[in-house]
Amino acid sequence: MGCIHAEHARAVVLVEGLSDRRALEALAARRGRDLGAEGVSVVSIGGATNIRSALGVFGPHGSDAQLAGLCDAAEEGDFRRGLELAGLGVDLTRDGMEALGFYVCVADLEDELIRCLGDDAVEGVLEGQGDLVSFRTFQKQPEWRGRTTQEQLRRFLGTGSGRKIRTAALLVGALDLTRVPRPLDRVLMHV
């Protein structure tokens, strides 16, 4: 996959973190897209609260790139306010955000991927990277006993240094391309 510096991109996809970026880049590659060659850059903004400054750099008052984005449900308000303050909409609804190319994950990226893959496939990915034993230990912790495997997987992926980042592309690699989470599918279709 080619690489392009965001300041030279014709289109920029703004995402909260590195796991989101890795997932989108992996999905694009699986679909045979070379984002760099297409002039598309996926930019990790380091958290939803940085959306306003990212829109200042890449939006209509910056490089004026074609924009798209992906955020978690809990950060939808930050993205909505950022888009409105950048002059890209007024009183935006989720549909309004989507019309601009900004999509919201039901809970977060991991939740979307776990639901599309199913617990067994996610556990297979964990096994492949040597994390299944750690996950089994995690499941035995009192605060996680009795919770659904999906809840346990989602929380486990967020623990450990860099696990979410390491696992994102692997989870996308395990997806059936006819069952891609809607926000990931749509944000790439937008650019």
DRENDO-1510 file (C-alpha; in Angstrom, 1 decimal, always signed):
<recs>
REC; n; res; u; v; w
REC; 1; MET; +0.0; +0.0; +0.0 .
REC; 2; GLY; +1.4; +3.4; -1.0 .
REC; 3; CYS; +1.8; +6.2; +1.5 .
REC; 4; ILE; +0.9; +9.8; +1.0 .
REC; 5; HIS; +1.5; +12.8; +3.4 .
REC; 6; ALA; -1.9; +14.2; +4.5 .
REC; 7; GLU; -0.9; +17.7; +3.5 .
REC; 8; HIS; -0.7; +16.5; -0.2 .
REC; 9; ALA; -3.8; +14.3; -0.1 .
REC; 10; ARG; -6.9; +15.0; -2.3 .
REC; 11; ALA; -9.0; +13.3; +0.4 .
REC; 12; VAL; -8.4; +12.8; +4.2 .
REC; 13; VAL; -10.2; +10.4; +6.5 .
REC; 14; LEU; -10.0; +11.6; +10.0 .
REC; 15; VAL; -10.1; +8.8; +12.7 .
REC; 16; GLU; -9.7; +8.9; +16.4 .
REC; 17; GLY; -6.8; +6.6; +16.8 .
REC; 18; LEU; -4.2; +4.3; +15.3 .
REC; 19; SER; -6.4; +1.2; +15.5 .
REC; 20; ASP; -9.0; +2.9; +13.4 .
REC; 21; ARG; -6.4; +3.9; +10.9 .
REC; 22; ARG; -4.9; +0.4; +10.7 .
REC; 23; ALA; -8.3; -1.1; +10.2 .
REC; 24; LEU; -9.3; +1.2; +7.4 .
REC; 25; GLU; -5.9; +0.8; +5.6 .
REC; 26; ALA; -6.2; -3.0; +6.0 .
REC; 27; LEU; -9.8; -3.0; +4.6 .
REC; 28; ALA; -8.7; -0.8; +1.6 .
REC; 29; ALA; -5.9; -3.2; +0.9 .
REC; 30; ARG; -8.2; -6.2; +1.1 .
REC; 31; ARG; -10.4; -4.5; -1.5 .
REC; 32; GLY; -7.5; -3.9; -3.8 .
REC; 33; ARG; -7.3; -0.2; -3.2 .
REC; 34; ASP; -4.0; +1.7; -2.9 .
REC; 35; LEU; -5.0; +4.7; -0.9 .
REC; 36; GLY; -1.7; +6.4; -1.4 .
REC; 37; ALA; -1.9; +6.1; -5.2 .
REC; 38; GLU; -5.5; +7.4; -5.0 .
REC; 39; GLY; -4.4; +10.5; -3.0 .
REC; 40; VAL; -6.2; +9.4; +0.1 .
REC; 41; SER; -4.7; +9.7; +3.6 .
REC; 42; VAL; -6.1; +8.2; +6.8 .
REC; 43; VAL; -5.1; +10.5; +9.7 .
REC; 44; SER; -5.2; +9.5; +13.3 .
REC; 45; ILE; -6.1; +12.7; +15.2 .
REC; 46; GLY; -5.2; +11.4; +18.6 .
REC; 47; GLY; -8.7; +11.4; +20.1 .
REC; 48; ALA; -12.1; +12.9; +19.3 .
REC; 49; THR; -11.4; +16.2; +21.1 .
REC; 50; ASN; -8.8; +17.0; +18.4 .
REC; 51; ILE; -11.4; +16.9; +15.6 .
REC; 52; ARG; -11.8; +20.7; +15.5 .
REC; 53; SER; -8.1; +21.3; +15.0 .
REC; 54; ALA; -7.9; +18.5; +12.4 .
REC; 55; LEU; -10.8; +20.1; +10.5 .
REC; 56; GLY; -8.9; +23.4; +10.6 .
REC; 57; VAL; -5.9; +21.9; +9.0 .
REC; 58; PHE; -7.6; +19.8; +6.4 .
REC; 59; GLY; -11.0; +21.4; +6.0 .
REC; 60; PRO; -12.3; +24.4; +4.0 .
REC; 61; HIS; -10.0; +26.8; +5.9 .
REC; 62; GLY; -7.0; +24.6; +5.6 .
REC; 63; SER; -5.9; +22.3; +2.7 .
REC; 64; ASP; -9.5; +22.0; +1.6 .
REC; 65; ALA; -9.2; +18.2; +1.1 .
REC; 66; GLN; -12.3; +16.0; +0.5 .
REC; 67; LEU; -13.1; +14.9; +4.1 .
REC; 68; ALA; -14.5; +11.8; +5.7 .
REC; 69; GLY; -14.3; +10.5; +9.2 .
REC; 70; LEU; -15.0; +7.7; +11.6 .
REC; 71; CYS; -15.7; +8.0; +15.4 .
REC; 72; ASP; -17.1; +6.0; +18.3 .
REC; 73; ALA; -20.7; +6.6; +19.5 .
REC; 74; ALA; -19.5; +8.2; +22.7 .
REC; 75; GLU; -17.5; +10.8; +20.6 .
REC; 76; GLU; -20.3; +11.6; +18.1 .
REC; 77; GLY; -21.0; +14.9; +19.8 .
REC; 78; ASP; -17.3; +16.0; +19.5 .
REC; 79; PHE; -17.3; +15.2; +15.8 .
REC; 80; ARG; -20.7; +16.9; +15.3 .
REC; 81; ARG; -19.6; +20.1; +17.1 .
REC; 82; GLY; -16.3; +20.1; +15.2 .
REC; 83; LEU; -18.1; +19.8; +11.8 .
REC; 84; GLU; -20.5; +22.6; +12.7 .
REC; 85; LEU; -17.7; +24.9; +14.0 .
REC; 86; ALA; -15.8; +24.3; +10.8 .
REC; 87; GLY; -18.8; +25.6; +8.8 .
REC; 88; LEU; -19.7; +22.2; +7.4 .
REC; 89; GLY; -23.2; +22.0; +8.7 .
REC; 90; VAL; -25.8; +23.3; +11.1 .
REC; 91; ASP; -27.7; +21.3; +13.7 .
REC; 92; LEU; -26.3; +18.1; +12.2 .
REC; 93; THR; -28.0; +14.8; +12.8 .
REC; 94; ARG; -26.2; +11.4; +12.3 .
REC; 95; ASP; -27.7; +11.4; +8.7 .
REC; 96; GLY; -26.3; +14.8; +8.2 .
REC; 97; MET; -22.9; +13.7; +9.3 .
REC; 98; GLU; -23.1; +10.7; +7.0 .
REC; 99; ALA; -23.9; +13.0; +4.1 .
REC; 100; LEU; -20.6; +14.7; +4.8 .
REC; 101; GLY; -18.8; +11.4; +4.9 .
REC; 102; PHE; -18.6; +11.0; +8.7 .
REC; 103; TYR; -19.7; +7.7; +10.2 .
REC; 104; VAL; -20.3; +6.6; +13.8 .
REC; 105; CYS; -19.5; +3.1; +15.1 .
REC; 106; VAL; -22.3; +1.7; +17.2 .
REC; 107; ALA; -20.1; +1.6; +20.3 .
REC; 108; ASP; -16.6; +1.6; +18.8 .
REC; 109; LEU; -14.5; -0.1; +16.2 .
REC; 110; GLU; -13.8; -3.2; +18.2 .
REC; 111; ASP; -17.6; -3.7; +18.9 .
REC; 112; GLU; -18.3; -3.4; +15.2 .
REC; 113; LEU; -15.6; -5.9; +14.2 .
REC; 114; ILE; -16.6; -8.4; +17.0 .
REC; 115; ARG; -20.2; -8.3; +16.0 .
REC; 116; CYS; -19.4; -8.9; +12.3 .
REC; 117; LEU; -16.8; -11.6; +12.9 .
REC; 118; GLY; -18.4; -13.4; +15.8 .
REC; 119; ASP; -16.8; -14.5; +19.1 .
REC; 120; ASP; -15.1; -17.6; +17.7 .
REC; 121; ALA; -13.4; -15.8; +14.9 .
REC; 122; VAL; -12.1; -13.1; +17.2 .
REC; 123; GLU; -10.8; -15.7; +19.6 .
REC; 124; GLY; -9.1; -17.3; +16.6 .
REC; 125; VAL; -7.3; -14.0; +15.9 .
REC; 126; LEU; -6.3; -13.8; +19.5 .
REC; 127; GLU; -5.0; -17.3; +19.4 .
REC; 128; GLY; -3.0; -16.5; +16.3 .
REC; 129; GLN; -1.2; -13.7; +18.0 .
REC; 130; GLY; -0.6; -15.6; +21.2 .
REC; 131; ASP; -3.2; -13.7; +23.3 .
REC; 132; LEU; -5.8; -16.4; +23.8 .
REC; 133; VAL; -4.4; -17.7; +27.1 .
REC; 134; SER; -4.3; -14.1; +28.5 .
REC; 135; PHE; -7.9; -13.7; +27.3 .
REC; 136; ARG; -9.0; -16.9; +29.2 .
REC; 137; THR; -7.3; -15.5; +32.3 .
REC; 138; PHE; -9.1; -12.2; +31.8 .
REC; 139; GLN; -12.4; -13.9; +31.6 .
REC; 140; LYS; -11.9; -15.4; +35.0 .
REC; 141; GLN; -11.5; -12.1; +36.7 .
REC; 142; PRO; -14.5; -11.5; +39.1 .
REC; 143; GLU; -15.6; -8.3; +37.4 .
REC; 144; TRP; -15.8; -10.0; +34.0 .
REC; 145; ARG; -17.4; -13.3; +35.0 .
REC; 146; GLY; -21.0; -13.6; +33.9 .
REC; 147; ARG; -20.6; -11.0; +31.1 .
REC; 148; THR; -21.1; -12.0; +27.5 .
REC; 149; THR; -18.1; -13.1; +25.5 .
REC; 150; GLN; -18.6; -10.1; +23.2 .
REC; 151; GLU; -18.3; -7.7; +26.2 .
REC; 152; GLN; -15.3; -9.6; +27.5 .
REC; 153; LEU; -13.6; -9.5; +24.1 .
REC; 154; ARG; -14.3; -5.8; +23.6 .
REC; 155; ARG; -12.8; -4.9; +27.0 .
REC; 156; PHE; -9.9; -7.3; +26.6 .
REC; 157; LEU; -8.9; -5.7; +23.2 .
REC; 158; GLY; -8.6; -2.3; +25.0 .
REC; 159; THR; -6.3; -3.7; +27.7 .
REC; 160; GLY; -2.6; -4.3; +27.3 .
REC; 161; SER; -0.2; -1.9; +25.7 .
REC; 162; GLY; -1.0; -1.6; +22.0 .
REC; 163; ARG; -3.3; -4.7; +21.8 .
REC; 164; LYS; -6.0; -2.8; +20.0 .
REC; 165; ILE; -3.6; -1.3; +17.5 .
REC; 166; ARG; -1.9; -4.7; +16.9 .
REC; 167; THR; -5.2; -6.5; +16.5 .
REC; 168; ALA; -7.2; -4.1; +14.3 .
REC; 169; ALA; -5.7; -5.1; +10.9 .
REC; 170; LEU; -5.8; -8.8; +11.9 .
REC; 171; LEU; -9.5; -8.6; +12.7 .
REC; 172; VAL; -10.2; -6.9; +9.4 .
REC; 173; GLY; -8.1; -9.6; +7.7 .
REC; 174; ALA; -10.5; -12.2; +9.2 .
REC; 175; LEU; -13.6; -10.5; +7.9 .
REC; 176; ASP; -15.8; -11.9; +5.3 .
REC; 177; LEU; -15.8; -9.0; +2.8 .
REC; 178; THR; -19.6; -9.4; +2.4 .
REC; 179; ARG; -20.0; -8.7; +6.2 .
REC; 180; VAL; -17.9; -5.5; +6.7 .
REC; 181; PRO; -19.1; -3.2; +9.5 .
REC; 182; ARG; -21.2; -0.4; +7.9 .
REC; 183; PRO; -19.2; +2.6; +9.2 .
REC; 184; LEU; -15.9; +1.2; +7.9 .
REC; 185; ASP; -17.5; +0.2; +4.5 .
REC; 186; ARG; -19.2; +3.6; +4.0 .
REC; 187; VAL; -16.3; +5.8; +5.0 .
REC; 188; LEU; -14.1; +4.1; +2.5 .
REC; 189; MET; -16.8; +4.3; -0.2 .
REC; 190; HIS; -17.0; +8.1; +0.5 .
REC; 191; VAL; -13.4; +8.6; -0.6 .
</recs>
